[in-house]
Amino acid sequence: MTLDRPVQSGIFLAGLLVLAALDMVFAPGPLTQALLLAPAVALLGLPHGALDLPMARVLWPLTGAADHMLFYGAYIGIAGAVAALWWLAPGLALIAFLAYSALHFSGDWEMDGLLLRIAGGLSVIGAPALFHVTDVVSIFSVLSHGVWAEPIAYAIAVAGLIGASLGLIALLQMSRHAREALLELVGIWIGAAILPPLLYFIAYFCLLHSLRHMRDTLQALPERKAALRAAAGIMVVSLLGASIALGLFLHVDGVDLESSVLRVVFIGLAALTVPHMLLVERFRHRRLSA
């Protein structure tokens, strides 16, 4: 995958325009947005996380079945512990999810300096709440079963304002190197303003974060074709697990389809992001050290 930075930025901005046009013409409701979100995350967002096993093989000598089972056990165990937290303390789990998501997403501006990295991480999670706080509260209520949904939404709106302020400072100090980063931040804020939160998340997560992470990881892996084959297998297993989880939400919880899809997508991402983030940070440190 040889997409350089300007092309990545262009794909993200073009995606925002396409989604804005679709929203203007069809005005999809919350259920339709949720049904668009699930396959978009599965097909365009999940592949970058499926590279975790190839990353682990670079970090550790996973040479036999026992090594692989140990890795899978640790990975699934961490994800399961996060999922259990959502069951036991959904409000606390939501706060933690937003905090470590901001940290993880800030890595998309890793090479652009600390100021832009912080601005990016805060803007990604906070911008939608500034423009569509009612929609964000509604989504958070589904995820946290109503626990602290409104104060959390207002808190991340404040975080978004801080991110915007830091972005403006970076704009005043604009260098040629940071041009694409600032363009992406402008896209994030415009996208958050004109798109419903779920469509905005599709654009950012699938067309910027996932694409950038996939490209950077593949470039750093020694055996790319083998990594892609391993990722394809992991994707199949993950999709099967998501389908089972959706069925459980629908029939055990007895909740509506929209809420079930939102919980499967976001709680699933929350659970998988923790082991994924730990791997990514270790792999990034190794790559930068090299």
Phi and psi restraints in degrees (value plus and minus 20) as a CYANA .aco file:
   2 THR   PHI    -132.9   -92.9
   2 THR   PSI      -0.2    39.8
   3 LEU   PHI     -85.9   -45.9
   3 LEU   PSI      99.1   139.1
   4 ASP   PHI    -105.8   -65.8
   4 ASP   PSI     158.3   198.3
   5 ARG   PHI     -79.3   -39.3
   5 ARG   PSI     -67.8   -27.8
   6 PRO   PHI     -80.0   -40.0
   6 PRO   PSI     -55.4   -15.4
   7 VAL   PHI     -88.6   -48.6
   7 VAL   PSI     -61.9   -21.9
   8 GLN   PHI     -78.2   -38.2
   8 GLN   PSI     -67.4   -27.4
   9 SER   PHI     -81.4   -41.4
   9 SER   PSI     -60.7   -20.7
  10 GLY   PHI     -84.5   -44.5
  10 GLY   PSI     -60.1   -20.1
  11 ILE   PHI     -82.8   -42.8
  11 ILE   PSI     -63.4   -23.4
  12 PHE   PHI     -81.6   -41.6
  12 PHE   PSI     -67.9   -27.9
  13 LEU   PHI     -86.7   -46.7
  13 LEU   PSI     -58.6   -18.6
  14 ALA   PHI     -84.3   -44.3
  14 ALA   PSI     -59.6   -19.6
  15 GLY   PHI     -82.1   -42.1
  15 GLY   PSI     -59.8   -19.8
  16 LEU   PHI     -79.8   -39.8
  16 LEU   PSI     -63.1   -23.1
  17 LEU   PHI     -84.5   -44.5
  17 LEU   PSI     -61.8   -21.8
  18 VAL   PHI     -83.9   -43.9
  18 VAL   PSI     -65.6   -25.6
  19 LEU   PHI     -86.1   -46.1
  19 LEU   PSI     -56.4   -16.4
  20 ALA   PHI     -84.4   -44.4
  20 ALA   PSI     -59.8   -19.8
  21 ALA   PHI     -85.7   -45.7
  21 ALA   PSI     -62.9   -22.9
  22 LEU   PHI     -83.0   -43.0
  22 LEU   PSI     -60.1   -20.1
  23 ASP   PHI     -87.0   -47.0
  23 ASP   PSI     -57.8   -17.8
  24 MET   PHI     -87.9   -47.9
  24 MET   PSI     -60.1   -20.1
  25 VAL   PHI     -99.3   -59.3
  25 VAL   PSI     -65.8   -25.8
  26 PHE   PHI    -123.1   -83.1
  26 PHE   PSI     -38.5     1.5
  27 ALA   PHI      23.3    63.3
  27 ALA   PSI      41.3    81.3
  28 PRO   PHI     -83.0   -43.0
  28 PRO   PSI     119.1   159.1
  29 GLY   PHI     -97.8   -57.8
  29 GLY   PSI     158.6   198.6
  30 PRO   PHI     -78.1   -38.1
  30 PRO   PSI     -60.6   -20.6
  31 LEU   PHI     -85.2   -45.2
  31 LEU   PSI     -65.4   -25.4
  32 THR   PHI     -82.4   -42.4
  32 THR   PSI     -60.0   -20.0
  33 GLN   PHI     -81.7   -41.7
  33 GLN   PSI     -62.3   -22.3
  34 ALA   PHI     -84.4   -44.4
  34 ALA   PSI     -58.7   -18.7
  35 LEU   PHI     -92.1   -52.1
  35 LEU   PSI     -44.7    -4.7
  36 LEU   PHI     -96.8   -56.8
  36 LEU   PSI     -55.6   -15.6
  37 LEU   PHI     -82.7   -42.7
  37 LEU   PSI     -65.4   -25.4
  38 ALA   PHI     -79.6   -39.6
  38 ALA   PSI     -73.9   -33.9
  39 PRO   PHI     -88.1   -48.1
  39 PRO   PSI     -50.9   -10.9
  40 ALA   PHI     -83.7   -43.7
  40 ALA   PSI     -65.4   -25.4
  41 VAL   PHI     -85.9   -45.9
  41 VAL   PSI     -60.2   -20.2
  42 ALA   PHI     -85.3   -45.3
  42 ALA   PSI     -62.7   -22.7
  43 LEU   PHI    -109.3   -69.3
  43 LEU   PSI     -52.9   -12.9
  44 LEU   PHI    -132.2   -92.2
  44 LEU   PSI     -45.2    -5.2
  45 GLY   PHI    -116.5   -76.5
  45 GLY   PSI     -60.4   -20.4
  46 LEU   PHI     -84.9   -44.9
  46 LEU   PSI     -54.8   -14.8
  47 PRO   PHI     -73.9   -33.9
  47 PRO   PSI     -55.4   -15.4
  48 HIS   PHI     -88.4   -48.4
  48 HIS   PSI     -53.0   -13.0
  49 GLY   PHI     -93.3   -53.3
  49 GLY   PSI     -44.3    -4.3
  50 ALA   PHI     -91.9   -51.9
  50 ALA   PSI     -26.4    13.6
  51 LEU   PHI    -105.5   -65.5
  51 LEU   PSI     -14.1    25.9
  52 ASP   PHI     -84.2   -44.2
  52 ASP   PSI     -59.2   -19.2
  53 LEU   PHI     -83.7   -43.7
  53 LEU   PSI     -68.4   -28.4
  54 PRO   PHI     -78.1   -38.1
  54 PRO   PSI     -55.6   -15.6
  55 MET   PHI     -84.1   -44.1
  55 MET   PSI     -62.8   -22.8
  56 ALA   PHI     -83.4   -43.4
  56 ALA   PSI     -54.9   -14.9
  57 ARG   PHI     -86.9   -46.9
  57 ARG   PSI     -46.1    -6.1
  58 VAL   PHI     -97.4   -57.4
  58 VAL   PSI     -57.2   -17.2
  59 LEU   PHI     -96.7   -56.7
  59 LEU   PSI     -56.8   -16.8
  60 TRP   PHI    -151.6  -111.6
  60 TRP   PSI     134.7   174.7
  61 PRO   PHI    -100.1   -60.1
  61 PRO   PSI      58.8    98.8
  62 LEU   PHI    -103.3   -63.3
  62 LEU   PSI      65.0   105.0
  63 THR   PHI    -119.5   -79.5
  63 THR   PSI     -43.4    -3.4
  64 GLY   PHI    -150.7  -110.7
  64 GLY   PSI     159.6   199.6
  65 ALA   PHI     -82.3   -42.3
  65 ALA   PSI     -58.2   -18.2
  66 ALA   PHI     -84.2   -44.2
  66 ALA   PSI     -60.8   -20.8
  67 ASP   PHI     -82.8   -42.8
  67 ASP   PSI     -63.3   -23.3
  68 HIS   PHI     -86.4   -46.4
  68 HIS   PSI     -59.7   -19.7
  69 MET   PHI     -85.2   -45.2
  69 MET   PSI     -56.8   -16.8
  70 LEU   PHI     -84.6   -44.6
  70 LEU   PSI     -62.6   -22.6
  71 PHE   PHI     -83.0   -43.0
  71 PHE   PSI     -69.2   -29.2
  72 TYR   PHI     -80.0   -40.0
  72 TYR   PSI     -60.8   -20.8
  73 GLY   PHI     -82.6   -42.6
  73 GLY   PSI     -63.5   -23.5
  74 ALA   PHI     -86.1   -46.1
  74 ALA   PSI     -62.7   -22.7
  75 TYR   PHI     -83.3   -43.3
  75 TYR   PSI     -71.0   -31.0
  76 ILE   PHI     -87.3   -47.3
  76 ILE   PSI     -54.2   -14.2
  77 GLY   PHI     -84.1   -44.1
  77 GLY   PSI     -63.4   -23.4
  78 ILE   PHI     -84.3   -44.3
  78 ILE   PSI     -65.8   -25.8
  79 ALA   PHI     -81.9   -41.9
  79 ALA   PSI     -60.2   -20.2
  80 GLY   PHI     -84.8   -44.8
  80 GLY   PSI     -57.5   -17.5
  81 ALA   PHI     -84.5   -44.5
  81 ALA   PSI     -59.0   -19.0
  82 VAL   PHI     -85.6   -45.6
  82 VAL   PSI     -63.7   -23.7
  83 ALA   PHI     -81.1   -41.1
  83 ALA   PSI     -58.2   -18.2
  84 ALA   PHI     -84.2   -44.2
  84 ALA   PSI     -56.7   -16.7
  85 LEU   PHI     -82.1   -42.1
  85 LEU   PSI     -58.3   -18.3
  86 TRP   PHI     -82.4   -42.4
  86 TRP   PSI     -54.0   -14.0
  87 TRP   PHI     -92.4   -52.4
  87 TRP   PSI     -60.9   -20.9
  88 LEU   PHI    -106.3   -66.3
  88 LEU   PSI     -58.2   -18.2
  89 ALA   PHI    -163.6  -123.6
  89 ALA   PSI      54.0    94.0
  90 PRO   PHI     -81.7   -41.7
  90 PRO   PSI     -55.7   -15.7
  91 GLY   PHI     -84.8   -44.8
  91 GLY   PSI     -65.9   -25.9
  92 LEU   PHI     -84.4   -44.4
  92 LEU   PSI     -59.7   -19.7
  93 ALA   PHI     -83.4   -43.4
  93 ALA   PSI     -59.0   -19.0
  94 LEU   PHI     -84.5   -44.5
  94 LEU   PSI     -63.2   -23.2
  95 ILE   PHI     -80.8   -40.8
  95 ILE   PSI     -66.6   -26.6
  96 ALA   PHI     -82.7   -42.7
  96 ALA   PSI     -61.7   -21.7
  97 PHE   PHI     -79.8   -39.8
  97 PHE   PSI     -65.5   -25.5
  98 LEU   PHI     -86.4   -46.4
  98 LEU   PSI     -57.7   -17.7
  99 ALA   PHI     -86.9   -46.9
  99 ALA   PSI     -70.0   -30.0
 100 TYR   PHI     -96.8   -56.8
 100 TYR   PSI     -40.5    -0.5
 101 SER   PHI     -87.4   -47.4
 101 SER   PSI     -62.9   -22.9
 102 ALA   PHI     -79.8   -39.8
 102 ALA   PSI     -61.8   -21.8
 103 LEU   PHI     -84.4   -44.4
 103 LEU   PSI     -66.1   -26.1
 104 HIS   PHI     -86.4   -46.4
 104 HIS   PSI     -66.5   -26.5
 105 PHE   PHI     -85.8   -45.8
 105 PHE   PSI     -47.1    -7.1
 106 SER   PHI     -81.4   -41.4
 106 SER   PSI     -41.4    -1.4
 107 GLY   PHI     -83.3   -43.3
 107 GLY   PSI     -36.4     3.6
 108 ASP   PHI     -86.0   -46.0
 108 ASP   PSI     -38.6     1.4
 109 TRP   PHI    -136.9   -96.9
 109 TRP   PSI      11.0    51.0
 110 GLU   PHI     -76.6   -36.6
 110 GLU   PSI     -59.6   -19.6
 111 MET   PHI    -110.7   -70.7
 111 MET   PSI     -12.7    27.3
 112 ASP   PHI    -125.3   -85.3
 112 ASP   PSI     -13.5    26.5
 113 GLY   PHI      79.9   119.9
 113 GLY   PSI     137.4   177.4
 114 LEU   PHI     -82.1   -42.1
 114 LEU   PSI     -60.7   -20.7
 115 LEU   PHI     -80.5   -40.5
 115 LEU   PSI     -68.7   -28.7
 116 LEU   PHI     -90.6   -50.6
 116 LEU   PSI     -51.1   -11.1
 117 ARG   PHI     -84.4   -44.4
 117 ARG   PSI     -65.9   -25.9
 118 ILE   PHI     -85.3   -45.3
 118 ILE   PSI     -63.7   -23.7
 119 ALA   PHI     -78.8   -38.8
 119 ALA   PSI     -62.2   -22.2
 120 GLY   PHI     -85.9   -45.9
 120 GLY   PSI     -68.0   -28.0
 121 GLY   PHI     -81.1   -41.1
 121 GLY   PSI     -63.0   -23.0
 122 LEU   PHI     -91.1   -51.1
 122 LEU   PSI     -58.3   -18.3
 123 SER   PHI     -86.1   -46.1
 123 SER   PSI     -60.6   -20.6
 124 VAL   PHI     -77.3   -37.3
 124 VAL   PSI     -66.5   -26.5
 125 ILE   PHI    -106.9   -66.9
 125 ILE   PSI     -45.4    -5.4
 126 GLY   PHI    -114.7   -74.7
 126 GLY   PSI     -47.3    -7.3
 127 ALA   PHI     -78.7   -38.7
 127 ALA   PSI     -64.6   -24.6
 128 PRO   PHI     -80.6   -40.6
 128 PRO   PSI     -54.8   -14.8
 129 ALA   PHI     -89.4   -49.4
 129 ALA   PSI     -45.7    -5.7
 130 LEU   PHI     -91.3   -51.3
 130 LEU   PSI     -54.7   -14.7
 131 PHE   PHI    -120.0   -80.0
 131 PHE   PSI     -45.6    -5.6
 132 HIS   PHI    -157.1  -117.1
 132 HIS   PSI      35.4    75.4
 133 VAL   PHI     -82.9   -42.9
 133 VAL   PSI     -55.4   -15.4
 134 THR   PHI     -83.1   -43.1
 134 THR   PSI     -63.6   -23.6
 135 ASP   PHI     -84.7   -44.7
 135 ASP   PSI     -60.7   -20.7
 136 VAL   PHI     -86.0   -46.0
 136 VAL   PSI     -61.5   -21.5
 137 VAL   PHI     -80.7   -40.7
 137 VAL   PSI     -61.2   -21.2
 138 SER   PHI     -81.6   -41.6
 138 SER   PSI     -64.3   -24.3
 139 ILE   PHI     -84.9   -44.9
 139 ILE   PSI     -65.3   -25.3
 140 PHE   PHI     -83.9   -43.9
 140 PHE   PSI     -54.2   -14.2
 141 SER   PHI     -83.1   -43.1
 141 SER   PSI     -58.9   -18.9
 142 VAL   PHI     -84.8   -44.8
 142 VAL   PSI     -65.0   -25.0
 143 LEU   PHI     -91.5   -51.5
 143 LEU   PSI     -56.4   -16.4
 144 SER   PHI    -124.6   -84.6
 144 SER   PSI     -10.3    29.7
 145 HIS   PHI      36.8    76.8
 145 HIS   PSI      15.0    55.0
 146 GLY   PHI      65.5   105.5
 146 GLY   PSI     -23.6    16.4
 147 VAL   PHI     -98.7   -58.7
 147 VAL   PSI      95.8   135.8
 148 TRP   PHI      40.5    80.5
 148 TRP   PSI       0.3    40.3
 149 ALA   PHI     -80.9   -40.9
 149 ALA   PSI     -65.7   -25.7
 150 GLU   PHI     -89.0   -49.0
 150 GLU   PSI     -69.9   -29.9
 151 PRO   PHI     -83.3   -43.3
 151 PRO   PSI     -52.3   -12.3
 152 ILE   PHI     -86.6   -46.6
 152 ILE   PSI     -61.5   -21.5
 153 ALA   PHI     -82.0   -42.0
 153 ALA   PSI     -62.7   -22.7
 154 TYR   PHI     -89.3   -49.3
 154 TYR   PSI     -53.2   -13.2
 155 ALA   PHI     -85.9   -45.9
 155 ALA   PSI     -62.1   -22.1
 156 ILE   PHI     -94.5   -54.5
 156 ILE   PSI     -43.0    -3.0
 157 ALA   PHI     -83.6   -43.6
 157 ALA   PSI     -60.4   -20.4
 158 VAL   PHI     -83.7   -43.7
 158 VAL   PSI     -61.2   -21.2
 159 ALA   PHI     -80.1   -40.1
 159 ALA   PSI     -58.4   -18.4
 160 GLY   PHI     -82.5   -42.5
 160 GLY   PSI     -60.5   -20.5
 161 LEU   PHI     -81.9   -41.9
 161 LEU   PSI     -60.3   -20.3
 162 ILE   PHI     -83.0   -43.0
 162 ILE   PSI     -63.1   -23.1
 163 GLY   PHI     -80.6   -40.6
 163 GLY   PSI     -62.4   -22.4
 164 ALA   PHI     -84.0   -44.0
 164 ALA   PSI     -60.2   -20.2
 165 SER   PHI     -83.2   -43.2
 165 SER   PSI     -63.2   -23.2
 166 LEU   PHI     -86.1   -46.1
 166 LEU   PSI     -55.6   -15.6
 167 GLY   PHI     -84.1   -44.1
 167 GLY   PSI     -58.7   -18.7
 168 LEU   PHI     -85.9   -45.9
 168 LEU   PSI     -59.5   -19.5
 169 ILE   PHI     -81.9   -41.9
 169 ILE   PSI     -61.9   -21.9
 170 ALA   PHI     -84.3   -44.3
 170 ALA   PSI     -55.2   -15.2
 171 LEU   PHI     -83.0   -43.0
 171 LEU   PSI     -60.2   -20.2
 172 LEU   PHI     -86.9   -46.9
 172 LEU   PSI     -45.8    -5.8
 173 GLN   PHI    -121.7   -81.7
 173 GLN   PSI       1.8    41.8
 174 MET   PHI     -75.7   -35.7
 174 MET   PSI     111.4   151.4
 175 SER   PHI    -136.6   -96.6
 175 SER   PSI     145.1   185.1
 176 ARG   PHI     -80.5   -40.5
 176 ARG   PSI     -55.7   -15.7
 177 HIS   PHI     -84.0   -44.0
 177 HIS   PSI     -53.2   -13.2
 178 ALA   PHI    -112.0   -72.0
 178 ALA   PSI     -14.4    25.6
 179 ARG   PHI     -80.1   -40.1
 179 ARG   PSI     -67.2   -27.2
 180 GLU   PHI     -85.1   -45.1
 180 GLU   PSI     -58.8   -18.8
 181 ALA   PHI     -81.3   -41.3
 181 ALA   PSI     -65.0   -25.0
 182 LEU   PHI     -86.6   -46.6
 182 LEU   PSI     -57.1   -17.1
 183 LEU   PHI     -83.0   -43.0
 183 LEU   PSI     -59.8   -19.8
 184 GLU   PHI     -85.4   -45.4
 184 GLU   PSI     -59.9   -19.9
 185 LEU   PHI     -84.9   -44.9
 185 LEU   PSI     -59.8   -19.8
 186 VAL   PHI     -80.9   -40.9
 186 VAL   PSI     -62.5   -22.5
 187 GLY   PHI     -81.2   -41.2
 187 GLY   PSI     -60.8   -20.8
 188 ILE   PHI     -81.0   -41.0
 188 ILE   PSI     -65.0   -25.0
 189 TRP   PHI     -91.2   -51.2
 189 TRP   PSI     -60.2   -20.2
 190 ILE   PHI     -86.6   -46.6
 190 ILE   PSI     -63.8   -23.8
 191 GLY   PHI     -79.9   -39.9
 191 GLY   PSI     -63.4   -23.4
 192 ALA   PHI     -84.1   -44.1
 192 ALA   PSI     -50.6   -10.6
 193 ALA   PHI     -95.9   -55.9
 193 ALA   PSI     -60.6   -20.6
 194 ILE   PHI    -118.2   -78.2
 194 ILE   PSI     -34.3     5.7
 195 LEU   PHI    -130.8   -90.8
 195 LEU   PSI     128.1   168.1
 196 PRO   PHI     -80.2   -40.2
 196 PRO   PSI     132.1   172.1
 197 PRO   PHI     -73.8   -33.8
 197 PRO   PSI     -58.5   -18.5
 198 LEU   PHI     -89.8   -49.8
 198 LEU   PSI     -59.2   -19.2
 199 LEU   PHI     -89.1   -49.1
 199 LEU   PSI     -57.7   -17.7
 200 TYR   PHI     -79.8   -39.8
 200 TYR   PSI     -62.7   -22.7
 201 PHE   PHI     -85.1   -45.1
 201 PHE   PSI     -57.8   -17.8
 202 ILE   PHI     -77.2   -37.2
 202 ILE   PSI     -67.4   -27.4
 203 ALA   PHI     -82.6   -42.6
 203 ALA   PSI     -69.8   -29.8
 204 TYR   PHI     -89.1   -49.1
 204 TYR   PSI     -73.1   -33.1
 205 PHE   PHI     -86.9   -46.9
 205 PHE   PSI     -61.4   -21.4
 206 CYS   PHI    -106.2   -66.2
 206 CYS   PSI     -55.8   -15.8
 207 LEU   PHI    -124.5   -84.5
 207 LEU   PSI     -27.0    13.0
 208 LEU   PHI    -144.6  -104.6
 208 LEU   PSI     -82.6   -42.6
 209 HIS   PHI     -81.0   -41.0
 209 HIS   PSI     -74.3   -34.3
 210 SER   PHI     -84.2   -44.2
 210 SER   PSI     -64.1   -24.1
 211 LEU   PHI     -81.1   -41.1
 211 LEU   PSI     -66.0   -26.0
 212 ARG   PHI     -86.0   -46.0
 212 ARG   PSI     -64.4   -24.4
 213 HIS   PHI     -84.6   -44.6
 213 HIS   PSI     -61.7   -21.7
 214 MET   PHI     -80.9   -40.9
 214 MET   PSI     -66.6   -26.6
 215 ARG   PHI     -84.2   -44.2
 215 ARG   PSI     -67.4   -27.4
 216 ASP   PHI     -85.7   -45.7
 216 ASP   PSI     -60.2   -20.2
 217 THR   PHI     -87.6   -47.6
 217 THR   PSI     -64.8   -24.8
 218 LEU   PHI     -82.2   -42.2
 218 LEU   PSI     -57.6   -17.6
 219 GLN   PHI     -83.8   -43.8
 219 GLN   PSI     -49.1    -9.1
 220 ALA   PHI    -111.7   -71.7
 220 ALA   PSI     -30.1     9.9
 221 LEU   PHI    -106.8   -66.8
 221 LEU   PSI     120.7   160.7
 222 PRO   PHI     -93.6   -53.6
 222 PRO   PSI     -52.2   -12.2
 223 GLU   PHI    -143.4  -103.4
 223 GLU   PSI      69.2   109.2
 224 ARG   PHI     -89.8   -49.8
 224 ARG   PSI     -62.0   -22.0
 225 LYS   PHI     -83.8   -43.8
 225 LYS   PSI     -62.8   -22.8
 226 ALA   PHI     -83.8   -43.8
 226 ALA   PSI     -58.0   -18.0
 227 ALA   PHI     -83.9   -43.9
 227 ALA   PSI     -61.1   -21.1
 228 LEU   PHI     -86.9   -46.9
 228 LEU   PSI     -56.6   -16.6
 229 ARG   PHI     -85.5   -45.5
 229 ARG   PSI     -63.4   -23.4
 230 ALA   PHI     -83.5   -43.5
 230 ALA   PSI     -60.0   -20.0
 231 ALA   PHI     -83.3   -43.3
 231 ALA   PSI     -58.4   -18.4
 232 ALA   PHI     -82.9   -42.9
 232 ALA   PSI     -61.7   -21.7
 233 GLY   PHI     -84.7   -44.7
 233 GLY   PSI     -61.9   -21.9
 234 ILE   PHI     -85.2   -45.2
 234 ILE   PSI     -56.9   -16.9
 235 MET   PHI     -81.2   -41.2
 235 MET   PSI     -62.1   -22.1
 236 VAL   PHI     -80.8   -40.8
 236 VAL   PSI     -66.5   -26.5
 237 VAL   PHI     -83.2   -43.2
 237 VAL   PSI     -62.0   -22.0
 238 SER   PHI     -84.1   -44.1
 238 SER   PSI     -61.9   -21.9
 239 LEU   PHI     -85.5   -45.5
 239 LEU   PSI     -57.2   -17.2
 240 LEU   PHI     -83.7   -43.7
 240 LEU   PSI     -64.5   -24.5
 241 GLY   PHI     -82.5   -42.5
 241 GLY   PSI     -60.2   -20.2
 242 ALA   PHI     -84.6   -44.6
 242 ALA   PSI     -58.2   -18.2
 243 SER   PHI     -84.3   -44.3
 243 SER   PSI     -61.8   -21.8
 244 ILE   PHI     -83.8   -43.8
 244 ILE   PSI     -63.4   -23.4
 245 ALA   PHI     -82.2   -42.2
 245 ALA   PSI     -60.4   -20.4
 246 LEU   PHI     -82.0   -42.0
 246 LEU   PSI     -63.2   -23.2
 247 GLY   PHI     -81.5   -41.5
 247 GLY   PSI     -58.8   -18.8
 248 LEU   PHI     -86.5   -46.5
 248 LEU   PSI     -63.2   -23.2
 249 PHE   PHI     -80.3   -40.3
 249 PHE   PSI     -61.0   -21.0
 250 LEU   PHI     -90.1   -50.1
 250 LEU   PSI     -59.6   -19.6
 251 HIS   PHI    -121.9   -81.9
 251 HIS   PSI     -49.3    -9.3
 252 VAL   PHI    -107.6   -67.6
 252 VAL   PSI     -69.6   -29.6
 253 ASP   PHI     -94.1   -54.1
 253 ASP   PSI     -48.1    -8.1
 254 GLY   PHI      49.9    89.9
 254 GLY   PSI       6.2    46.2
 255 VAL   PHI    -111.6   -71.6
 255 VAL   PSI     147.3   187.3
 256 ASP   PHI     -93.2   -53.2
 256 ASP   PSI     148.0   188.0
 257 LEU   PHI     -82.7   -42.7
 257 LEU   PSI     -64.3   -24.3
 258 GLU   PHI     -79.3   -39.3
 258 GLU   PSI     -68.1   -28.1
 259 SER   PHI     -84.1   -44.1
 259 SER   PSI     -58.8   -18.8
 260 SER   PHI     -82.8   -42.8
 260 SER   PSI     -64.6   -24.6
 261 VAL   PHI     -83.6   -43.6
 261 VAL   PSI     -64.3   -24.3
 262 LEU   PHI     -81.2   -41.2
 262 LEU   PSI     -62.1   -22.1
 263 ARG   PHI     -87.9   -47.9
 263 ARG   PSI     -62.2   -22.2
 264 VAL   PHI     -82.6   -42.6
 264 VAL   PSI     -65.8   -25.8
 265 VAL   PHI     -87.7   -47.7
 265 VAL   PSI     -73.6   -33.6
 266 PHE   PHI    -100.4   -60.4
 266 PHE   PSI     -59.7   -19.7
 267 ILE   PHI     -90.0   -50.0
 267 ILE   PSI     -55.1   -15.1
 268 GLY   PHI     -81.9   -41.9
 268 GLY   PSI     -65.5   -25.5
 269 LEU   PHI     -83.0   -43.0
 269 LEU   PSI     -60.6   -20.6
 270 ALA   PHI     -80.3   -40.3
 270 ALA   PSI     -62.7   -22.7
 271 ALA   PHI     -89.0   -49.0
 271 ALA   PSI     -62.7   -22.7
 272 LEU   PHI     -96.5   -56.5
 272 LEU   PSI     -45.6    -5.6
 273 THR   PHI     -85.9   -45.9
 273 THR   PSI     -52.5   -12.5
 274 VAL   PHI     -84.7   -44.7
 274 VAL   PSI     -76.0   -36.0
 275 PRO   PHI     -85.2   -45.2
 275 PRO   PSI     -54.1   -14.1
 276 HIS   PHI     -82.1   -42.1
 276 HIS   PSI     -64.1   -24.1
 277 MET   PHI     -86.2   -46.2
 277 MET   PSI     -60.9   -20.9
 278 LEU   PHI     -80.6   -40.6
 278 LEU   PSI     -62.1   -22.1
 279 LEU   PHI     -85.7   -45.7
 279 LEU   PSI     -66.0   -26.0
 280 VAL   PHI     -80.7   -40.7
 280 VAL   PSI     -65.0   -25.0
 281 GLU   PHI     -84.7   -44.7
 281 GLU   PSI     -59.5   -19.5
 282 ARG   PHI     -86.9   -46.9
 282 ARG   PSI     -61.8   -21.8
 283 PHE   PHI     -86.9   -46.9
 283 PHE   PSI     -60.2   -20.2
 284 ARG   PHI     -83.8   -43.8
 284 ARG   PSI     -62.5   -22.5
 285 HIS   PHI     -81.9   -41.9
 285 HIS   PSI     -61.9   -21.9
 286 ARG   PHI     -84.7   -44.7
 286 ARG   PSI     -61.4   -21.4
 287 ARG   PHI     -85.8   -45.8
 287 ARG   PSI     -62.9   -22.9
 288 LEU   PHI     -89.1   -49.1
 288 LEU   PSI     -56.3   -16.3
 289 SER   PHI     -85.0   -45.0
 289 SER   PSI     -57.9   -17.9
